[in-house]
Amino acid sequence: MSARILVVGILGLVLAVLWLMSMVDVLTNDSRYRNGTQLVWVLVLLLSGPVGAVLYQCLGPERPHIDDRPPPGRQARLDAITDPWSEARPS
């Protein structure tokens, strides 16, 4: 019985931290959102709690992908820009 309580407590703590991080991100982030606006996401987080936090992390602001651009001042290597559907593999 106590193991179940411990698991539920840890899960609740993780969801509470995720909700708090999402709320701080919404309130401090002025970036573009894929779905909705900042006000919409604040309302979603306030009204739906942890479920809203998971939705925000999945559907919220646009986040840059690591592989989108090379670092500033550097150019992408030509061999790194290949057609993934081509049959020829570089050797």
C-alpha positions as CSV (number, residue, x, y, z in Angstrom):
1,M,0.0,0.0,0.0
2,S,2.8,2.5,0.8
3,A,4.6,1.8,-2.5
4,R,1.4,2.8,-4.3
5,I,1.2,6.0,-2.3
6,L,4.8,6.8,-3.0
7,V,4.4,6.3,-6.8
8,V,1.3,8.5,-6.8
9,G,3.0,11.1,-4.8
10,I,6.1,11.2,-7.1
11,L,3.8,11.4,-10.2
12,G,1.8,14.2,-8.6
13,L,5.0,16.1,-7.8
14,V,6.3,15.6,-11.4
15,L,3.1,16.9,-12.8
16,A,3.0,19.9,-10.5
17,V,6.6,20.8,-11.5
18,L,5.7,20.4,-15.2
19,W,2.7,22.7,-14.7
20,L,4.7,25.3,-12.9
21,M,7.5,25.2,-15.5
22,S,4.8,25.6,-18.3
23,M,3.2,28.5,-16.5
24,V,6.5,30.3,-16.1
25,D,7.4,29.6,-19.7
26,V,4.1,31.0,-20.9
27,L,4.4,34.2,-18.8
28,T,8.0,34.9,-19.7
29,N,8.1,33.7,-23.3
30,D,7.2,36.2,-26.0
31,S,7.8,33.9,-28.9
32,R,5.3,32.8,-31.5
33,Y,2.9,30.0,-30.7
34,R,1.9,27.3,-33.0
35,N,-1.6,27.1,-31.7
36,G,-3.4,30.0,-29.9
37,T,-2.0,33.0,-28.1
38,Q,-0.3,33.7,-24.8
39,L,-3.7,34.5,-23.2
40,V,-5.2,31.2,-24.5
41,W,-2.3,29.2,-23.1
42,V,-2.6,30.9,-19.7
43,L,-6.3,30.0,-19.6
44,V,-5.6,26.4,-20.7
45,L,-3.0,26.0,-17.9
46,L,-5.2,27.6,-15.2
47,L,-8.4,25.6,-16.2
48,S,-6.9,22.2,-16.9
49,G,-3.9,21.9,-14.7
50,P,-1.4,19.1,-15.5
51,V,-3.3,18.0,-18.6
52,G,-2.9,21.6,-19.9
53,A,0.8,21.5,-19.1
54,V,1.3,18.4,-21.2
55,L,-0.7,20.0,-24.0
56,Y,1.4,23.2,-23.7
57,Q,4.6,21.2,-24.0
58,C,3.4,19.4,-27.1
59,L,1.4,22.1,-28.9
60,G,2.6,25.4,-27.4
61,P,5.4,27.7,-28.6
62,E,7.6,27.2,-31.6
63,R,10.9,25.8,-30.5
64,P,14.0,25.8,-32.8
65,H,15.3,22.4,-33.8
66,I,18.9,21.6,-33.1
67,D,19.5,20.6,-36.7
68,D,17.8,23.5,-38.4
69,R,20.7,25.8,-38.8
70,P,24.5,25.7,-38.3
71,P,25.9,27.8,-35.5
72,P,26.4,31.5,-36.3
73,G,29.5,32.1,-38.4
74,R,29.7,28.5,-39.7
75,Q,28.3,26.9,-42.8
76,A,26.7,23.5,-43.1
77,R,28.9,20.8,-44.7
78,L,27.7,19.8,-48.1
79,D,27.9,16.1,-47.2
80,A,25.6,16.7,-44.3
81,I,22.9,18.0,-46.7
82,T,21.9,14.9,-48.6
83,D,18.7,13.6,-49.9
84,P,17.5,11.0,-47.4
85,W,15.5,9.3,-50.1
86,S,18.3,8.8,-52.5
87,E,19.6,5.3,-53.1
88,A,23.2,6.3,-53.3
89,R,24.9,6.3,-49.9
90,P,28.1,8.3,-49.3
91,S,31.0,6.0,-48.6
